Amino acid sequence: SRLSLDFSSLLGPLFMMWFMQLMLPVNVFMLVQEKEAGLRIMMKMQGLKDGAYYAVQYVWMVLMYCLFMTIFVIFGSLIGLKIFTLNSYSVQFVCYFLWGNLLASLSFYSSAWNATARPGVLLAVVWVIISGFMANLMMVQYIESGPEWIAKMLEFVPAFGLFRCLYELSQYAFLADRNGGQGLTWSDLSDEGNGM
C-alpha cells in the first residue's frame, strides 16, 4: 500500500506563520523611513492631521496584507494544499483578516521603538524568525500535553495567537484528509479543545 500523508498540514503552521508575518518588516521599514526622512513632519506642515495619517497608513497596510494573503490562498488552493482546500474559506478569511489588523497594529508598535530604518527592519526580521520557532516549540507542547491555560495565556503574544489559529486549521485539514470529511467550519468552533 502507499502511504499518503499531507505533510503541508503537519508542517504548515510554522512556515505559514513566517510567511504571514513577512509584511511586518516591510511595514516597519515604511513607517520608520518616513519618520527618519521627516516626511510626516512635512505633511503635518502642509495641514495633514495625525488621525488622518495613521488611518491612511493603517488601511494601506491592511489592504496590502489582504492582497498578499489573497494571492497566497489562491495559489495554495490551486496547487492543492489541504490546509486551504479542506477548511472553510470564510473561517480562513476571518482568521487572516483579524491577523492582518493585528499585524498593522504591531507594525505601528514596532516602529515606535526604532529611530532608523535598518535596525528596525533587522529587529522585525529577527522577531519573525524567533517568534516562529518559539511558538512552534511552546504552543504544540502546551496544546497537546501541557496545561491548556498556559497555551491560552501565551496566545496574548500576537505571534503565538497566530500559531494557534494555523495549528487548528492544519489539524482539522489533516484529520479531514485522513477521514474523508471536511475541515474546520463555523460549527466546529464549539468543539471540545478547539482553540480557535
Order of alpha helices (4+ residues) and beta strands (2+ residues): alpha-alpha-alpha-alpha-alpha-alpha-alpha-alpha-alpha
